[in-house]
Amino acid sequence: MFEPYARDLAQRVPSAARRILEVAAGTGRVTRHLLRGLAADGQLIATDLTEAMVVEGKQLSPNDPRLTWQIADAQALPFPDGSVDVVVCQFGLMFVPDKALAMREMRRVLAPGGILLLSTWDELAKNHASAMFHEMIFATLPEEPPLFINTPFSLHDPHELERLATEAGLRGIRVDTVAQVGEAESAQHLVRGYIFGSLLSTHLADRGVDRELLEAKVAERLASRLGDRPLQTPLSAHVLTAFA
């Protein structure tokens, strides 16, 4: 689901950029695209709050002297003022407790004229596979719904993104709503990622839910609606562009 937006975000980076900082890089889906477009004398620092993500990202990324991985909190970036040309953050800001502080930190480390490229998911209803998955999960646990799975879609209002960027002192702010088509190798592959790639797996197990059975049931429904091998689903996200 991240791949179409990773390509889109990387293509928005100016070719003249030499110092790129990625915030909330996860396992490096965007990182690898950024590295492909980086100048021979460029520097890319990929950061994430979680050590496990950084370790996995290193393993999945090329061994390239231009790329450095580092643990960092988006609310307290360990870099000097004005030290990078571009800050990139794909689908990360939604998980930060103090979003305004994180936005100010990204603005702080940008050099004058530097660019922030940041994406968040649009509303859940416009991301069909996720919406169907959420519906079935909440139906499974009506008494103890895993509300945390709504977090990825909690910054779906473009006006809120504009407000955060404005209050951080950024200028030339633009928010594009970008439609894409996500593709998974199969419905089961996607649902397994949804369940076992997050805290949801533990939440379900703690409540006695048979995760394998649930996976099969949800995958069957998604395949019937969105196809299988591959599954294809409409996606929608917002991309913020702003300047220091």
C-alpha positions as CSV (number, residue, x, y, z in Angstrom):
1,M,0.0,0.0,0.0
2,F,3.0,2.4,0.6
3,E,4.8,1.7,-2.7
4,P,2.8,4.0,-5.1
5,Y,3.2,6.9,-2.7
6,A,6.9,6.2,-2.0
7,R,7.5,6.6,-5.7
8,D,5.4,9.7,-5.9
9,L,7.1,11.3,-2.9
10,A,10.6,10.6,-4.1
11,Q,9.9,12.1,-7.5
12,R,9.0,15.4,-5.8
13,V,12.5,15.8,-4.4
14,P,14.4,18.5,-6.3
15,S,17.3,17.0,-8.3
16,A,19.6,19.7,-6.8
17,A,19.0,18.5,-3.3
18,R,22.2,17.2,-1.7
19,R,21.2,16.7,2.0
20,I,18.0,14.8,2.6
21,L,16.6,13.8,6.0
22,E,13.8,11.2,6.1
23,V,11.7,11.1,9.3
24,A,9.8,8.0,10.4
25,A,11.4,6.0,7.6
26,G,10.1,2.7,8.9
27,T,11.8,-0.2,7.0
28,G,12.9,2.1,4.1
29,R,10.1,1.9,1.5
30,V,10.7,5.6,0.6
31,T,14.4,5.5,1.5
32,R,15.3,3.1,-1.3
33,H,13.5,5.4,-3.9
34,L,15.2,8.5,-2.5
35,L,18.6,6.8,-2.8
36,R,18.1,5.9,-6.4
37,G,17.5,9.6,-7.3
38,L,20.2,11.0,-5.0
39,A,23.2,12.7,-6.5
40,A,26.6,11.0,-6.4
41,D,27.8,13.6,-3.8
42,G,24.5,13.6,-1.9
43,Q,23.7,12.5,1.7
44,L,20.6,10.7,2.9
45,I,19.9,10.2,6.6
46,A,17.0,7.8,7.3
47,T,15.6,7.9,10.8
48,D,13.0,6.2,12.9
49,L,12.0,6.2,16.5
50,T,12.1,2.4,16.7
51,E,15.4,0.5,16.8
52,A,13.8,-2.6,15.2
53,M,12.7,-0.5,12.2
54,V,16.2,0.9,11.8
55,V,17.7,-2.5,11.9
56,E,15.3,-3.9,9.4
57,G,15.7,-0.8,7.2
58,K,19.5,-1.3,7.1
59,Q,19.1,-4.9,6.1
60,L,16.6,-4.1,3.3
61,S,18.6,-1.1,1.9
62,P,21.7,-1.2,-0.3
63,N,25.1,-0.8,1.4
64,D,25.7,2.7,0.1
65,P,28.1,5.3,1.6
66,R,25.6,8.1,0.9
67,L,23.0,6.5,3.2
68,T,23.0,6.6,7.0
69,W,20.5,5.1,9.3
70,Q,19.8,6.6,12.7
71,I,17.4,6.3,15.6
72,A,15.6,9.7,16.1
73,D,12.5,11.1,17.6
74,A,10.6,13.4,15.3
75,Q,9.8,15.6,18.2
76,A,13.5,16.2,19.0
77,L,15.5,15.7,15.8
78,P,19.2,15.4,16.7
79,F,20.4,17.6,13.9
80,P,21.5,21.3,13.7
81,D,19.3,24.1,12.6
82,G,19.3,24.6,8.8
83,S,21.4,21.4,8.1
84,V,19.3,19.7,5.4
85,D,17.9,20.7,2.0
86,V,14.9,18.4,2.1
87,V,12.9,16.6,4.8
88,V,10.7,13.7,3.8
89,C,8.1,12.0,6.0
90,Q,5.7,9.4,4.6
91,F,2.8,8.3,6.7
92,G,4.6,9.0,10.0
93,L,3.2,12.2,11.5
94,M,-0.1,10.6,12.4
95,F,1.8,8.5,15.1
96,V,3.6,11.4,16.7
97,P,2.1,12.5,20.0
98,D,2.9,16.2,19.6
99,K,2.4,16.8,15.9
100,A,2.9,20.6,16.1
101,L,6.3,20.1,17.8
102,A,7.4,17.5,15.1
103,M,6.4,19.9,12.4
104,R,8.4,22.7,14.0
105,E,11.4,20.4,14.3
106,M,11.2,19.5,10.6
107,R,11.1,23.2,9.8
108,R,14.0,23.9,12.2
109,V,16.4,21.5,10.5
110,L,15.6,22.8,7.0
111,A,18.0,25.3,5.4
112,P,16.5,28.5,4.1
113,G,14.5,27.6,0.9
114,G,14.5,24.0,1.9
115,I,11.5,21.8,1.2
116,L,9.3,19.6,3.4
117,L,7.5,16.7,1.7
118,L,5.1,14.9,3.9
119,S,2.2,12.5,3.3
120,T,-0.8,11.3,5.4
121,W,-3.6,9.0,4.5
122,D,-6.9,10.5,3.4
123,E,-10.1,9.4,5.2
124,L,-10.6,5.7,5.7
125,A,-13.6,5.4,3.4
126,K,-11.4,6.4,0.4
127,N,-9.0,3.6,1.1
128,H,-11.2,0.6,0.3
129,A,-9.2,-2.4,1.5
130,S,-8.4,-0.7,4.8
131,A,-12.1,0.3,5.2
132,M,-13.3,-3.2,4.7
133,F,-10.7,-4.6,7.0
134,H,-11.6,-2.2,9.8
135,E,-15.3,-3.0,9.4
136,M,-14.7,-6.7,9.9
137,I,-12.3,-6.2,12.8
138,F,-14.7,-3.9,14.7
139,A,-17.5,-6.4,14.1
140,T,-15.3,-9.1,15.6
141,L,-14.6,-7.2,18.8
142,P,-17.6,-4.9,19.3
143,E,-17.1,-4.7,23.1
144,E,-13.3,-4.0,22.9
145,P,-12.7,-2.5,19.6
146,P,-9.0,-1.8,18.7
147,L,-9.4,1.9,18.3
148,F,-5.7,2.3,17.7
149,I,-6.0,1.0,14.2
150,N,-7.7,4.3,13.3
151,T,-4.5,6.2,14.0
152,P,-3.1,5.9,10.4
153,F,-6.2,7.8,9.2
154,S,-6.3,10.4,12.0
155,L,-4.8,13.2,9.9
156,H,-7.1,13.0,6.9
157,D,-8.1,16.7,6.9
158,P,-5.9,18.7,4.5
159,H,-6.8,21.9,6.4
160,E,-5.3,20.5,9.5
161,L,-2.1,19.8,7.6
162,E,-2.0,23.3,6.3
163,R,-2.6,24.7,9.8
164,L,0.3,22.6,11.3
165,A,2.6,23.8,8.5
166,T,1.6,27.4,8.8
167,E,2.0,27.5,12.6
168,A,5.5,25.9,12.2
169,G,6.5,28.9,10.1
170,L,6.6,27.1,6.7
171,R,5.6,29.0,3.6
172,G,4.4,28.2,0.0
173,I,2.2,25.5,1.5
174,R,0.3,23.2,-0.8
175,V,-1.6,20.0,-0.2
176,D,-2.3,17.7,-3.1
177,T,-4.8,14.8,-2.7
178,V,-3.3,12.0,-4.7
179,A,-5.3,8.9,-5.8
180,Q,-3.4,5.7,-6.5
181,V,-4.1,2.0,-6.9
182,G,-2.5,-0.3,-4.3
183,E,-1.6,-3.8,-5.3
184,A,-0.9,-6.8,-3.0
185,E,0.3,-10.2,-4.3
186,S,-2.9,-11.7,-2.8
187,A,-5.7,-10.8,-0.4
188,Q,-4.2,-13.1,2.2
189,H,-0.8,-11.5,1.9
190,L,-2.4,-8.1,2.6
191,V,-4.5,-9.2,5.5
192,R,-1.6,-11.0,7.1
193,G,0.3,-7.8,7.0
194,Y,-2.6,-5.9,8.5
195,I,-3.0,-8.3,11.4
196,F,0.5,-9.6,12.1
197,G,2.5,-6.5,11.2
198,S,1.1,-4.4,14.0
199,L,-0.1,-4.4,17.6
200,L,-3.4,-5.7,16.4
201,S,-2.1,-9.3,16.5
202,T,-1.5,-9.1,20.2
203,H,-4.8,-7.3,20.8
204,L,-6.6,-10.1,19.1
205,A,-4.7,-12.9,20.8
206,D,-5.2,-11.4,24.2
207,R,-9.0,-11.6,23.6
208,G,-9.0,-15.1,22.4
209,V,-9.6,-14.4,18.7
210,D,-8.3,-17.1,16.4
211,R,-6.1,-14.9,14.2
212,E,-5.6,-17.5,11.5
213,L,-9.3,-18.1,11.1
214,L,-10.0,-14.3,11.1
215,E,-7.3,-13.8,8.5
216,A,-8.9,-16.4,6.2
217,K,-12.3,-14.9,6.6
218,V,-11.2,-11.3,5.9
219,A,-9.1,-12.3,3.0
220,E,-12.0,-14.2,1.4
221,R,-14.2,-11.1,1.6
222,L,-11.5,-8.7,0.3
223,A,-10.7,-11.1,-2.6
224,S,-14.4,-11.2,-3.5
225,R,-14.6,-7.4,-3.7
226,L,-11.2,-6.4,-4.8
227,G,-9.8,-9.4,-6.7
228,D,-7.0,-11.8,-5.8
229,R,-3.5,-12.6,-7.1
230,P,-3.1,-9.6,-7.3
231,L,-5.6,-7.7,-5.1
232,Q,-6.0,-4.1,-6.3
233,T,-7.6,-1.4,-4.2
234,P,-8.2,2.3,-4.6
235,L,-6.1,4.5,-2.3
236,S,-6.1,8.2,-1.4
237,A,-3.6,10.3,0.5
238,H,-2.6,13.9,1.0
239,V,0.9,15.2,0.1
240,L,2.0,18.4,1.8
241,T,4.7,20.5,0.1
242,A,6.1,23.5,2.0
243,F,9.2,25.6,2.2
244,A,11.4,27.0,4.9
